């Protein structure tokens, strides 16, 4: 099929289950189940879809269940998405309600992020007297 911009894309319908890796040079719309890795240009996952494997895509818009790692430059996690796996991204959008159980890493990160911290000062001791009240 061709979309409005003239690019070719393929649809995996809701009643289709694929066991094995899926690699496409075209964009994919997956409404069915895939047990294996998915590699493609642009991926759109429907709400009822299940992908059990690694996803590698230029862009991905996920609305279903994913059990596996995800690597995408532009990643959109919709409110109905349930992700169990680590995520590597360049641009990330998570809709309210979207759930991810895994680690996030920006593609430009080469290691653990560095966090600038203010120096820690010792606190003054709290001294309570006879007339002091603690609420």
N, CA, C and O atoms as a printed pandas DataFrame, in Angstrom:
     atom_number atom_name residue_name chain_id  residue_number  x_coord  y_coord  z_coord
0              1         N          UNK        A               1    0.839   -1.181    0.000
1              2        CA          UNK        A               1    0.000    0.000    0.000
2              3         C          UNK        A               1    0.882    1.242    0.000
3              4         O          UNK        A               1    2.047    1.193    0.393
4              5         N          UNK        A               2    0.317    2.336   -0.439
5              6        CA          UNK        A               2    1.013    3.616   -0.419
6              7         C          UNK        A               2    0.220    4.582    0.458
7              8         O          UNK        A               2   -1.008    4.642    0.394
8              9         N          UNK        A               3    0.961    5.345    1.289
9             10        CA          UNK        A               3    0.290    6.348    2.099
10            11         C          UNK        A               3    0.181    7.645    1.314
11            12         O          UNK        A               3    0.576    7.697    0.149
12            13         N          UNK        A               4   -0.351    8.696    1.937
13            14        CA          UNK        A               4   -0.590    9.961    1.246
14            15         C          UNK        A               4    0.682   10.596    0.709
15            16         O          UNK        A               4    0.625   11.327   -0.280
16            17         N          UNK        A               5    1.822   10.342    1.325
17            18        CA          UNK        A               5    3.065   10.952    0.864
18            19         C          UNK        A               5    3.748   10.120   -0.227
19            20         O          UNK        A               5    4.829   10.480   -0.694
20            21         N          UNK        A               6    3.116    8.997   -0.637
21            22        CA          UNK        A               6    3.673    8.188   -1.701
22            23         C          UNK        A               6    4.599    7.089   -1.236
23            24         O          UNK        A               6    5.078    6.314   -2.064
24            25         N          UNK        A               7    4.875    6.987    0.064
25            26        CA          UNK        A               7    5.750    5.946    0.584
26            27         C          UNK        A               7    4.978    4.635    0.699
27            28         O          UNK        A               7    3.777    4.626    0.968
28            29         N          UNK        A               8    5.679    3.550    0.493
29            30        CA          UNK        A               8    5.087    2.234    0.615
30            31         C          UNK        A               8    5.081    1.805    2.081
31            32         O          UNK        A               8    6.047    2.044    2.806
32            33         N          UNK        A               9    3.983    1.169    2.516
33            34        CA          UNK        A               9    3.934    0.633    3.862
34            35         C          UNK        A               9    3.168   -0.682    3.858
35            36         O          UNK        A               9    2.402   -0.966    2.937
36            37         N          UNK        A              10    3.382   -1.473    4.893
37            38        CA          UNK        A              10    2.716   -2.760    5.030
38            39         C          UNK        A              10    1.929   -2.797    6.319
39            40         O          UNK        A              10    2.304   -2.172    7.312
40            41         N          UNK        A              11    0.831   -3.538    6.295
41            42        CA          UNK        A              11   -0.029   -3.670    7.473
42            43         C          UNK        A              11   -0.037   -5.132    7.905
43            44         O          UNK        A              11   -0.259   -6.035    7.098
44            45         N          UNK        A              12    0.210   -5.343    9.195
45            46        CA          UNK        A              12    0.048   -6.667    9.809
46            47         C          UNK        A              12   -1.279   -6.592   10.564
47            48         O          UNK        A              12   -1.362   -5.957   11.616
48            49         N          UNK        A              13   -2.298   -7.229   10.038
49            50        CA          UNK        A              13   -3.654   -7.123   10.580
50            51         C          UNK        A              13   -3.782   -7.780   11.949
51            52         O          UNK        A              13   -2.933   -8.574   12.356
52            53         N          UNK        A              14   -4.853   -7.435   12.646
53            54        CA          UNK        A              14   -5.081   -7.911   14.008
54            55         C          UNK        A              14   -5.173   -9.427   14.096
55            56         O          UNK        A              14   -4.854   -9.995   15.141
56            57         N          UNK        A              15   -5.597  -10.099   13.034
57            58        CA          UNK        A              15   -5.735  -11.554   13.076
58            59         C          UNK        A              15   -4.485  -12.292   12.602
59            60         O          UNK        A              15   -4.525  -13.504   12.390
60            61         N          UNK        A              16   -3.367  -11.564   12.431
61            62        CA          UNK        A              16   -2.119  -12.172   11.962
62            63         C          UNK        A              16   -1.137  -12.288   13.116
63            64         O          UNK        A              16   -0.943  -11.341   13.878
64            65         N          UNK        A              17   -0.511  -13.473   13.239
65            66        CA          UNK        A              17    0.541  -13.688   14.237
66            67         C          UNK        A              17    1.788  -14.153   13.509
67            68         O          UNK        A              17    1.764  -15.125   12.755
68            69         N          UNK        A              18    2.884  -13.434   13.751
69            70        CA          UNK        A              18    4.160  -13.766   13.117
70            71         C          UNK        A              18    5.099  -14.294   14.190
71            72         O          UNK        A              18    5.300  -13.650   15.219
72            73         N          UNK        A              19    5.679  -15.480   13.946
73            74        CA          UNK        A              19    6.678  -16.044   14.841
74            75         C          UNK        A              19    7.991  -16.036   14.071
75            76         O          UNK        A              19    8.178  -16.794   13.120
76            77         N          UNK        A              20    8.902  -15.156   14.504
77            78        CA          UNK        A              20   10.165  -14.977   13.809
78            79         C          UNK        A              20   10.446  -13.495   13.640
79            80         O          UNK        A              20    9.571  -12.659   13.866
80            81         N          UNK        A              21   11.654  -13.179   13.248
81            82        CA          UNK        A              21   12.046  -11.782   13.093
82            83         C          UNK        A              21   11.391  -11.173   11.856
83            84         O          UNK        A              21   11.179  -11.849   10.849
84            85         N          UNK        A              22   11.078   -9.887   11.955
85            86        CA          UNK        A              22   10.421   -9.164   10.880
86            87         C          UNK        A              22   11.289   -7.981   10.493
87            88         O          UNK        A              22   11.556   -7.107   11.318
88            89         N          UNK        A              23   11.729   -7.949    9.246
89            90        CA          UNK        A              23   12.564   -6.870    8.752
90            91         C          UNK        A              23   11.920   -6.318    7.491
91            92         O          UNK        A              23   11.570   -7.065    6.577
92            93         N          UNK        A              24   11.767   -4.988    7.454
93            94        CA          UNK        A              24   11.107   -4.383    6.302
94            95         C          UNK        A              24   11.847   -3.123    5.880
95            96         O          UNK        A              24   12.347   -2.367    6.714
96            97         N          UNK        A              25   11.906   -2.915    4.589
97            98        CA          UNK        A              25   12.479   -1.677    4.064
98            99         C          UNK        A              25   11.410   -0.597    3.980
99           100         O          UNK        A              25   11.708    0.563    3.697
100          101         N          UNK        A              26   10.181   -0.981    4.225
101          102        CA          UNK        A              26    9.063   -0.045    4.168
102          103         C          UNK        A              26    8.583    0.253    5.583
103          104         O          UNK        A              26    9.064   -0.337    6.550
104          105         N          UNK        A              27    7.639    1.163    5.691
105          106        CA          UNK        A              27    7.027    1.470    6.973
106          107         C          UNK        A              27    6.038    0.359    7.318
107          108         O          UNK        A              27    5.444   -0.258    6.434
108          109         N          UNK        A              28    5.871    0.113    8.627
109          110        CA          UNK        A              28    4.970   -0.945    9.076
110          111         C          UNK        A              28    3.882   -0.404    9.990
111          112         O          UNK        A              28    4.110    0.503   10.791
112          113         N          UNK        A              29    2.706   -0.976    9.852
113          114        CA          UNK        A              29    1.625   -0.753   10.801
114          115         C          UNK        A              29    1.260   -2.137   11.322
115          116         O          UNK        A              29    0.799   -2.991   10.565
116          117         N          UNK        A              30    1.470   -2.351   12.619
117          118        CA          UNK        A              30    1.235   -3.681   13.206
118          119         C          UNK        A              30    0.043   -3.617   14.147
119          120         O          UNK        A              30    0.055   -2.894   15.143
120          121         N          UNK        A              31   -0.984   -4.385   13.812
121          122        CA          UNK        A              31   -2.136   -4.545   14.688
122          123         C          UNK        A              31   -2.177   -5.955   15.273
123          124         O          UNK        A              31   -2.920   -6.207   16.221
124          125         N          UNK        A              32   -1.394   -6.866   14.724
125          126        CA          UNK        A              32   -1.390   -8.253   15.164
126          127         C          UNK        A              32   -0.324   -8.527   16.203
127          128         O          UNK        A              32    0.070   -7.640   16.959
128          129         N          UNK        A              33    0.143   -9.780   16.231
129          130        CA          UNK        A              33    1.143  -10.215   17.205
130          131         C          UNK        A              33    2.427  -10.607   16.477
131          132         O          UNK        A              33    2.400  -11.275   15.444
132          133         N          UNK        A              34    3.551  -10.172   17.048
133          134        CA          UNK        A              34    4.858  -10.537   16.508
134          135         C          UNK        A              34    5.701  -11.087   17.650
135          136         O          UNK        A              34    5.929  -10.407   18.651
136          137         N          UNK        A              35    6.165  -12.331   17.489
137          138        CA          UNK        A              35    7.092  -12.933   18.439
138          139         C          UNK        A              35    8.448  -12.996   17.750
139          140         O          UNK        A              35    8.795  -13.993   17.117
140          141         N          UNK        A              36    9.202  -11.921   17.884
141          142        CA          UNK        A              36   10.499  -11.808   17.240
142          143         C          UNK        A              36   10.861  -10.345   17.130
143          144         O          UNK        A              36   10.068   -9.473   17.484
144          145         N          UNK        A              37   12.053  -10.075   16.641
145          146        CA          UNK        A              37   12.537   -8.701   16.504
146          147         C          UNK        A              37   11.891   -8.028   15.299
147          148         O          UNK        A              37   11.619   -8.668   14.284
148          149         N          UNK        A              38   11.648   -6.715   15.432
149          150        CA          UNK        A              38   11.053   -5.927   14.352
150          151         C          UNK        A              38   12.029   -4.819   13.979
151          152         O          UNK        A              38   12.438   -4.032   14.833
152          153         N          UNK        A              39   12.404   -4.760   12.694
153          154        CA          UNK        A              39   13.290   -3.722   12.177
154          155         C          UNK        A              39   12.615   -3.095   10.966
155          156         O          UNK        A              39   12.239   -3.792   10.024
156          157         N          UNK        A              40   12.464   -1.768   10.997
157          158        CA          UNK        A              40   11.812   -1.087    9.878
158          159         C          UNK        A              40   12.121    0.402    9.929
159          160         O          UNK        A              40   12.791    0.876   10.846
160          161         N          UNK        A              41   11.623    1.142    8.929
161          162        CA          UNK        A              41   11.813    2.584    8.890
162          163         C          UNK        A              41   10.948    3.280    9.920
163          164         O          UNK        A              41   11.451    3.841   10.893
164          165         N          UNK        A              42    9.642    3.242    9.701
165          166        CA          UNK        A              42    8.685    3.856   10.621
166          167         C          UNK        A              42    7.704    2.788   11.057
167          168         O          UNK        A              42    7.204    2.018   10.238
168          169         N          UNK        A              43    7.432    2.746   12.352
169          170        CA          UNK        A              43    6.539    1.735   12.907
170          171         C          UNK        A              43    5.375    2.405   13.601
171          172         O          UNK        A              43    5.551    3.336   14.387
172          173         N          UNK        A              44    4.176    1.917   13.301
173          174        CA          UNK        A              44    2.978    2.312   14.038
174          175         C          UNK        A              44    2.401    1.031   14.607
175          176         O          UNK        A              44    2.139    0.079   13.871
176          177         N          UNK        A              45    2.201    1.007   15.924
177          178        CA          UNK        A              45    1.657   -0.169   16.590
178          179         C          UNK        A              45    0.258    0.152   17.098
179          180         O          UNK        A              45    0.061    1.144   17.800
180          181         N          UNK        A              46   -0.701   -0.678   16.748
181          182        CA          UNK        A              46   -2.076   -0.502   17.194
182          183         C          UNK        A              46   -2.261   -0.901   18.651
183          184         O          UNK        A              46   -1.423   -1.590   19.232
184          185         N          UNK        A              47   -3.381   -0.454   19.237
185          186        CA          UNK        A              47   -3.658   -0.695   20.663
186          187         C          UNK        A              47   -3.676   -2.161   21.042
187          188         O          UNK        A              47   -3.156   -2.517   22.099
188          189         N          UNK        A              48   -4.245   -3.015   20.234
189          190        CA          UNK        A              48   -4.373   -4.428   20.573
190          191         C          UNK        A              48   -3.170   -5.267   20.195
191          192         O          UNK        A              48   -3.177   -6.483   20.391
192          193         N          UNK        A              49   -2.148   -4.646   19.661
193          194        CA          UNK        A              49   -0.973   -5.356   19.161
194          195         C          UNK        A              49   -0.034   -5.768   20.287
195          196         O          UNK        A              49    0.066   -5.093   21.311
196          197         N          UNK        A              50    0.656   -6.896   20.076
197          198        CA          UNK        A              50    1.673   -7.372   21.010
198          199         C          UNK        A              50    2.947   -7.662   20.220
199          200         O          UNK        A              50    2.926   -8.405   19.239
200          201         N          UNK        A              51    4.050   -7.069   20.660
201          202        CA          UNK        A              51    5.357   -7.359   20.066
202          203         C          UNK        A              51    6.256   -7.878   21.170
203          204         O          UNK        A              51    6.521   -7.178   22.147
204          205         N          UNK        A              52    6.731   -9.119   21.012
205          206        CA          UNK        A              52    7.641   -9.725   21.977
206          207         C          UNK        A              52    8.990   -9.882   21.292
207          208         O          UNK        A              52    9.274  -10.914   20.684
208          209         N          UNK        A              53    9.814   -8.852   21.395
209          210        CA          UNK        A              53   11.117   -8.838   20.756
210          211         C          UNK        A              53   11.638   -7.418   20.685
211          212         O          UNK        A              53   10.961   -6.473   21.090
212          213         N          UNK        A              54   12.841   -7.276   20.169
213          214        CA          UNK        A              54   13.482   -5.966   20.064
214          215         C          UNK        A              54   12.885   -5.190   18.892
215          216         O          UNK        A              54   12.638   -5.749   17.824
216          217         N          UNK        A              55   12.657   -3.888   19.109
217          218        CA          UNK        A              55   12.183   -3.007   18.048
218          219         C          UNK        A              55   13.315   -2.049   17.684
219          220         O          UNK        A              55   13.890   -1.399   18.557
220          221         N          UNK        A              56   13.633   -1.966   16.389
221          222        CA          UNK        A              56   14.602   -1.005   15.882
222          223         C          UNK        A              56   13.932   -0.280   14.724
223          224         O          UNK        A              56   13.565   -0.892   13.721
224          225         N          UNK        A              57   13.776    1.047   14.877
225          226        CA          UNK        A              57   13.089    1.824   13.847
226          227         C          UNK        A              57   13.600    3.252   13.845
227          228         O          UNK        A              57   14.115    3.743   14.850
228          229         N          UNK        A              58   13.452    3.912   12.707
229          230        CA          UNK        A              58   13.771    5.335   12.622
230          231         C          UNK        A              58   12.799    6.120   13.497
231          232         O          UNK        A              58   13.205    6.997   14.259
232          233         N          UNK        A              59   11.515    5.796   13.380
233          234        CA          UNK        A              59   10.507    6.394   14.250
234          235         C          UNK        A              59    9.504    5.313   14.619
235          236         O          UNK        A              59    9.254    4.390   13.844
236          237         N          UNK        A              60    8.935    5.438   15.809
237          238        CA          UNK        A              60    7.957    4.458   16.270
238          239         C          UNK        A              60    6.888    5.160   17.083
239          240         O          UNK        A              60    7.184    6.006   17.927
240          241         N          UNK        A              61    5.647    4.801   16.820
241          242        CA          UNK        A              61    4.497    5.285   17.586
242          243         C          UNK        A              61    3.824    4.037   18.141
243          244         O          UNK        A              61    3.184    3.284   17.408
244          245         N          UNK        A              62    3.978    3.827   19.459
245          246        CA          UNK        A              62    3.560    2.572   20.083
246          247         C          UNK        A              62    2.303    2.782   20.922
247          248         O          UNK        A              62    2.231    3.691   21.749
248          249         N          UNK        A              63    1.306    1.910   20.684
249          250        CA          UNK        A              63    0.044    1.999   21.421
250          251         C          UNK        A              63   -0.338    0.685   22.085
251          252         O          UNK        A              63   -1.298    0.643   22.854
252          253         N          UNK        A              64    0.393   -0.387   21.803
253          254        CA          UNK        A              64    0.055   -1.700   22.338
254          255         C          UNK        A              64    1.044   -2.164   23.385
255          256         O          UNK        A              64    1.615   -1.357   24.119
256          257         N          UNK        A              65    1.245   -3.489   23.450
257          258        CA          UNK        A              65    2.171   -4.090   24.412
258          259         C          UNK        A              65    3.483   -4.437   23.713
259          260         O          UNK        A              65    3.493   -4.973   22.605
260          261         N          UNK        A              66    4.595   -4.118   24.392
261          262        CA          UNK        A              66    5.923   -4.474   23.888
262          263         C          UNK        A              66    6.694   -5.119   25.028
263          264         O          UNK        A              66    6.796   -4.562   26.121
264          265         N          UNK        A              67    7.235   -6.305   24.758
265          266        CA          UNK        A              67    8.101   -6.985   25.710
266          267         C          UNK        A              67    9.452   -7.149   25.040
267          268         O          UNK        A              67    9.720   -8.161   24.391
268          269         N          UNK        A              68   10.303   -6.140   25.205
269          270        CA          UNK        A              68   11.617   -6.150   24.580
270          271         C          UNK        A              68   12.152   -4.738   24.498
271          272         O          UNK        A              68   11.442   -3.772   24.777
272          273         N          UNK        A              69   13.399   -4.626   24.116
273          274        CA          UNK        A              69   14.033   -3.306   24.048
274          275         C          UNK        A              69   13.566   -2.558   22.805
275          276         O          UNK        A              69   13.112   -3.154   21.828
276          277         N          UNK        A              70   13.690   -1.227   22.873
277          278        CA          UNK        A              70   13.271   -0.363   21.772
278          279         C          UNK        A              70   14.401    0.608   21.473
279          280         O          UNK        A              70   14.974    1.206   22.383
280          281         N          UNK        A              71   14.718    0.760   20.192
281          282        CA          UNK        A              71   15.673    1.772   19.762
282          283         C          UNK        A              71   15.060    2.515   18.590
283          284         O          UNK        A              71   14.796    1.938   17.536
284          285         N          UNK        A              72   14.836    3.829   18.796
285          286        CA          UNK        A              72   14.229    4.653   17.749
286          287         C          UNK        A              72   14.698    6.091   17.907
287          288         O          UNK        A              72   14.878    6.580   19.023
288          289         N          UNK        A              73   14.894    6.761   16.780
289          290        CA          UNK        A              73   15.252    8.176   16.861
290          291         C          UNK        A              73   14.091    8.989   17.412
291          292         O          UNK        A              73   14.261    9.742   18.371
292          293         N          UNK        A              74   12.923    8.846   16.817
293          294        CA          UNK        A              74   11.724    9.544   17.272
294          295         C          UNK        A              74   10.762    8.508   17.819
295          296         O          UNK        A              74   10.269    7.656   17.080
296          297         N          UNK        A              75   10.496    8.581   19.116
297          298        CA          UNK        A              75    9.664    7.583   19.774
298          299         C          UNK        A              75    8.487    8.252   20.463
299          300         O          UNK        A              75    8.656    9.193   21.238
300          301         N          UNK        A              76    7.287    7.749   20.168
301          302        CA          UNK        A              76    6.068    8.234   20.805
302          303         C          UNK        A              76    5.422    7.045   21.516
303          304         O          UNK        A              76    5.103    6.030   20.898
304          305         N          UNK        A              77    5.238    7.196   22.823
305          306        CA          UNK        A              77    4.560    6.184   23.635
306          307         C          UNK        A              77    3.161    6.717   23.922
307          308         O          UNK        A              77    3.009    7.700   24.647
308          309         N          UNK        A              78    2.149    6.082   23.363
309          310        CA          UNK        A              78    0.768    6.531   23.544
310          311         C          UNK        A              78    0.225    6.100   24.910
311          312         O          UNK        A              78    0.840    5.284   25.596
312          313         N          UNK        A              79   -0.913    6.643   25.295
313          314        CA          UNK        A              79   -1.506    6.394   26.608
314          315         C          UNK        A              79   -1.826    4.920   26.839
315          316         O          UNK        A              79   -1.795    4.456   27.978
316          317         N          UNK        A              80   -2.130    4.185   25.786
317          318        CA          UNK        A              80   -2.508    2.770   25.927
318          319         C          UNK        A              80   -1.307    1.832   25.889
319          320         O          UNK        A              80   -1.465    0.624   26.063
320          321         N          UNK        A              81   -0.113    2.368   25.666
321          322        CA          UNK        A              81    1.087    1.529   25.527
322          323         C          UNK        A              81    1.544    0.968   26.865
323          324         O          UNK        A              81    1.474    1.641   27.893
324          325         N          UNK        A              82    2.009   -0.270   26.835
325          326        CA          UNK        A              82    2.582   -0.943   28.000
326          327         C          UNK        A              82    3.901   -1.549   27.541
327          328         O          UNK        A              82    3.918   -2.537   26.808
328          329         N          UNK        A              83    5.009   -0.948   27.978
329          330        CA          UNK        A              83    6.339   -1.338   27.519
330          331         C          UNK        A              83    7.100   -1.995   28.660
331          332         O          UNK        A              83    7.173   -1.444   29.759
332          333         N          UNK        A              84    7.669   -3.173   28.407
333          334        CA          UNK        A              84    8.541   -3.847   29.364
334          335         C          UNK        A              84    9.880   -4.072   28.674
335          336         O          UNK        A              84   10.082   -5.078   27.994
336          337         N          UNK        A              85   10.801   -3.111   28.862
337          338        CA          UNK        A              85   12.100   -3.219   28.229
338          339         C          UNK        A              85   12.799   -1.876   28.221
339          340         O          UNK        A              85   12.185   -0.839   28.476
340          341         N          UNK        A              86   14.073   -1.904   27.930
341          342        CA          UNK        A              86   14.877   -0.685   27.902
342          343         C          UNK        A              86   14.614    0.097   26.623
343          344         O          UNK        A              86   14.275   -0.473   25.586
344          345         N          UNK        A              87   14.780    1.424   26.718
345          346        CA          UNK        A              87   14.457    2.323   25.613
346          347         C          UNK        A              87   15.665    3.200   25.298
347          348         O          UNK        A              87   16.225    3.838   26.190
348          349         N          UNK        A              88   16.065    3.229   24.028
349          350        CA          UNK        A              88   17.111    4.120   23.544
350          351         C          UNK        A              88   16.451    5.032   22.514
351          352         O          UNK        A              88   15.782    4.545   21.602
352          353         N          UNK        A              89   16.627    6.342   22.643
353          354        CA          UNK        A              89   15.883    7.295   21.824
354          355         C          UNK        A              89   16.716    8.545   21.550
355          356         O          UNK        A              89   17.714    8.802   22.223
356          357         N          UNK        A              90   16.289    9.313   20.551
357          358        CA          UNK        A              90   16.815   10.661   20.330
358          359         C          UNK        A              90   15.777   11.680   20.770
359          360         O          UNK        A              90   16.104   12.643   21.465
360          361         N          UNK        A              91   14.515   11.472   20.365
361          362        CA          UNK        A              91   13.399   12.323   20.769
362          363         C          UNK        A              91   12.321   11.419   21.344
363          364         O          UNK        A              91   11.982   10.395   20.751
364          365         N          UNK        A              92   11.783   11.795   22.500
365          366        CA          UNK        A              92   10.842   10.932   23.210
366          367         C          UNK        A              92    9.622   11.718   23.640
367          368         O          UNK        A              92    9.735   12.815   24.187
368          369         N          UNK        A              93    8.438   11.142   23.385
369          370        CA          UNK        A              93    7.177   11.699   23.854
370          371         C          UNK        A              93    6.407   10.572   24.528
371          372         O          UNK        A              93    6.230    9.497   23.955
372          373         N          UNK        A              94    5.950   10.830   25.756
373          374        CA          UNK        A              94    5.146    9.843   26.471
374          375         C          UNK        A              94    3.822   10.499   26.838
375          376         O          UNK        A              94    3.792   11.485   27.573
376          377         N          UNK        A              95    2.733    9.948   26.323
377          378        CA          UNK        A              95    1.405   10.477   26.629
378          379         C          UNK        A              95    1.037   10.096   28.055
379          380         O          UNK        A              95    1.463    9.048   28.540
380          381         N          UNK        A              96    0.253   10.927   28.736
381          382        CA          UNK        A              96   -0.206   10.568   30.081
382          383         C          UNK        A              96   -0.914    9.217   30.045
383          384         O          UNK        A              96   -1.815    9.001   29.235
384          385         N          UNK        A              97   -0.506    8.329   30.913
385          386        CA          UNK        A              97   -1.079    6.985   30.965
386          387         C          UNK        A              97   -0.183    5.920   30.350
387          388         O          UNK        A              97   -0.338    4.737   30.655
388          389         N          UNK        A              98    0.748    6.314   29.493
389          390        CA          UNK        A              98    1.681    5.354   28.913
390          391         C          UNK        A              98    2.572    4.779   30.001
391          392         O          UNK        A              98    3.028    5.509   30.880
392          393         N          UNK        A              99    2.824    3.466   29.949
393          394        CA          UNK        A              99    3.596    2.807   31.006
394          395         C          UNK        A              99    4.850    2.158   30.428
395          396         O          UNK        A              99    4.792    1.443   29.428
396          397         N          UNK        A             100    5.989    2.423   31.081
397          398        CA          UNK        A             100    7.264    1.839   30.671
398          399         C          UNK        A             100    7.946    1.266   31.894
399          400         O          UNK        A             100    8.116    1.963   32.895
400          401         N          UNK        A             101    8.340    0.001   31.826
401          402        CA          UNK        A             101    9.083   -0.639   32.900
402          403         C          UNK        A             101   10.444   -1.018   32.320
403          404         O          UNK        A             101   10.618   -2.114   31.786
404          405         N          UNK        A             102   11.411   -0.095   32.429
405          406        CA          UNK        A             102   12.729   -0.311   31.870
406          407         C          UNK        A             102   13.570    0.936   32.027
407          408         O          UNK        A             102   13.135    1.919   32.628
408          409         N          UNK        A             103   14.763    0.895   31.490
409          410        CA          UNK        A             103   15.691    2.017   31.582
410          411         C          UNK        A             103   15.619    2.855   30.309
411          412         O          UNK        A             103   15.347    2.345   29.222
412          413         N          UNK        A             104   15.869    4.153   30.471
413          414        CA          UNK        A             104   15.913    5.075   29.346
414          415         C          UNK        A             104   17.347    5.516   29.118
415          416         O          UNK        A             104   18.098    5.738   30.067
416          417         N          UNK        A             105   17.724    5.642   27.838
417          418        CA          UNK        A             105   19.044    6.176   27.511
418          419         C          UNK        A             105   18.928    6.974   26.226
419          420         O          UNK        A             105   18.407    6.491   25.221
420          421         N          UNK        A             106   19.420    8.198   26.276
421          422        CA          UNK        A             106   19.446    9.033   25.080
422          423         C          UNK        A             106   20.550    8.521   24.161
423          424         O          UNK        A             106   21.601    8.094   24.638
424          425         N          UNK        A             107   20.325    8.558   22.862
425          426        CA          UNK        A             107   21.302    8.019   21.913
426          427         C          UNK        A             107   22.662    8.685   21.999
427          428         O          UNK        A             107   23.672    8.051   21.695
428          429         N          UNK        A             108   22.718    9.937   22.403
429          430        CA          UNK        A             108   24.008   10.618   22.487
430          431         C          UNK        A             108   24.763   10.280   23.764
431          432         O          UNK        A             108   25.932   10.637   23.907
432          433         N          UNK        A             109   24.105    9.596   24.691
433          434        CA          UNK        A             109   24.757    9.254   25.953
434          435         C          UNK        A             109   25.798    8.179   25.726
435          436         O          UNK        A             109   25.543    7.181   25.052
436          437         N          UNK        A             110   26.969    8.390   26.293
437          438        CA          UNK        A             110   28.017    7.378   26.163
438          439         C          UNK        A             110   28.206    6.594   27.447
439          440         O          UNK        A             110   28.914    5.588   27.470
440          441         N          UNK        A             111   27.595    7.041   28.477
441          442        CA          UNK        A             111   27.734    6.360   29.765
442          443         C          UNK        A             111   26.681    6.880   30.714
443          444         O          UNK        A             111   25.643    7.388   30.293
444          445         N          UNK        A             112   26.948    6.754   31.963
445          446        CA          UNK        A             112   26.004    7.216   32.974
446          447         C          UNK        A             112   25.928    8.739   32.934
447          448         O          UNK        A             112   26.947    9.407   32.767
448          449         N          UNK        A             113   24.731    9.285   33.087
449          450        CA          UNK        A             113   24.610   10.733   33.073
450          451         C          UNK        A             113   25.300   11.346   34.280
451          452         O          UNK        A             113   25.321   10.771   35.369
452          453         N          UNK        A             114   25.863   12.528   34.060
453          454        CA          UNK        A             114   26.493   13.229   35.171
454          455         C          UNK        A             114   25.513   14.272   35.676
455          456         O          UNK        A             114   24.905   14.999   34.890
456          457         N          UNK        A             115   25.366   14.340   36.958
457          458        CA          UNK        A             115   24.424   15.260   37.579
458          459         C          UNK        A             115   25.215   16.228   38.427
459          460         O          UNK        A             115   25.957   15.828   39.324
460          461         N          UNK        A             116   25.049   17.510   38.133
461          462        CA          UNK        A             116   25.738   18.528   38.937
462          463         C          UNK        A             116   25.022   18.635   40.278
463          464         O          UNK        A             116   23.800   18.772   40.331
464          465         N          UNK        A             117   25.779   18.573   41.341
465          466        CA          UNK        A             117   25.196   18.637   42.676
466          467         C          UNK        A             117   25.839   19.768   43.462
467          468         O          UNK        A             117   27.031   20.052   43.344
468          469         N          UNK        A             118   25.001   20.396   44.263
469          470        CA          UNK        A             118   25.508   21.438   45.154
470          471         C          UNK        A             118   26.246   20.760   46.298
471          472         O          UNK        A             118   25.884   19.651   46.692
472          473         N          UNK        A             119   27.267   21.401   46.834
473          474        CA          UNK        A             119   27.976   20.798   47.962
474          475         C          UNK        A             119   27.038   20.615   49.159
475          476         O          UNK        A             119   26.184   21.459   49.430
476          477         N          UNK        A             120   27.209   19.531   49.844
477          478        CA          UNK        A             120   26.372   19.233   51.001
478          479         C          UNK        A             120   26.956   19.909   52.231
479          480         O          UNK        A             120   28.136   19.751   52.544
480          481         N          UNK        A             121   26.108   20.668   52.925
481          482        CA          UNK        A             121   26.539   21.328   54.152
482          483         C          UNK        A             121   25.944   20.577   55.333
483          484         O          UNK        A             121   24.820   20.078   55.277
484          485         N          UNK        A             122   26.714   20.511   56.385
485          486        CA          UNK        A             122   26.215   19.876   57.602
486          487         C          UNK        A             122   25.121   20.752   58.191
487          488         O          UNK        A             122   25.279   21.968   58.301
488          489         N          UNK        A             123   24.028   20.137   58.562
489          490        CA          UNK        A             123   22.905   20.873   59.150
490          491         C          UNK        A             123   23.217   21.215   60.602
491          492         O          UNK        A             123   23.923   20.489   61.302
492          493         N          UNK        A             124   22.675   22.326   61.018
493          494        CA          UNK        A             124   22.809   22.710   62.422
494          495         C          UNK        A             124   21.990   21.732   63.254
495          496         O          UNK        A             124   20.887   21.362   62.850
496          497         N          UNK        A             125   22.498   21.307   64.397
497          498        CA          UNK        A             125   21.739   20.370   65.213
498          499         C          UNK        A             125   20.468   21.036   65.757
499          500         O          UNK        A             125   20.447   22.228   66.064
500          501         N          UNK        A             126   19.436   20.240   65.863
501          502        CA          UNK        A             126   18.169   20.711   66.418
502          503         C          UNK        A             126   18.217   20.491   67.937
503          504         O          UNK        A             126   18.407   19.372   68.415
504          505         N          UNK        A             127   18.043   21.574   68.669
505          506        CA          UNK        A             127   18.099   21.498   70.132
506          507         C          UNK        A             127   16.698   21.787   70.648
507          508         O          UNK        A             127   16.121   22.837   70.366
508          509         N          UNK        A             128   16.161   20.837   71.409
509          510        CA          UNK        A             128   14.838   21.013   71.994
510          511         C          UNK        A             128   14.976   21.339   73.464
511          512         O          UNK        A             128   15.755   20.714   74.184
512          513         N          UNK        A             129   14.215   22.321   73.900
513          514        CA          UNK        A             129   14.199   22.692   75.312
514          515         C          UNK        A             129   12.938   22.174   75.982
515          516         O          UNK        A             129   12.128   21.489   75.357
516          517         N          UNK        A             130   12.779   22.502   77.243
517          518        CA          UNK        A             130   11.627   22.050   78.031
518          519         C          UNK        A             130   10.331   22.595   77.433
519          520         O          UNK        A             130    9.314   21.901   77.448
520          521         N          UNK        A             131   10.343   23.803   76.916
521          522        CA          UNK        A             131    9.133   24.432   76.394
522          523         C          UNK        A             131    8.891   24.119   74.914
523          524         O          UNK        A             131    7.912   24.612   74.355
524          525         N          UNK        A             132    9.735   23.326   74.262
525          526        CA          UNK        A             132    9.600   23.040   72.842
526          527         C          UNK        A             132    8.483   22.044   72.600
527          528         O          UNK        A             132    8.274   21.121   73.389
528          529         N          UNK        A             133    7.758   22.240   71.489
529          530        CA          UNK        A             133    6.696   21.323   71.092
530          531         C          UNK        A             133    7.008   20.813   69.684
531          532         O          UNK        A             133    7.442   21.570   68.815
532          533         N          UNK        A             134    6.786   19.549   69.484
533          534        CA          UNK        A             134    7.009   18.947   68.182
534          535         C          UNK        A             134    5.650   18.499   67.649
535          536         O          UNK        A             134    4.949   17.714   68.288
536          537         N          UNK        A             135    5.292   19.003   66.481
537          538        CA          UNK        A             135    3.987   18.653   65.908
538          539         C          UNK        A             135    4.136   17.526   64.927
539          540         O          UNK        A             135    3.149   17.087   64.336
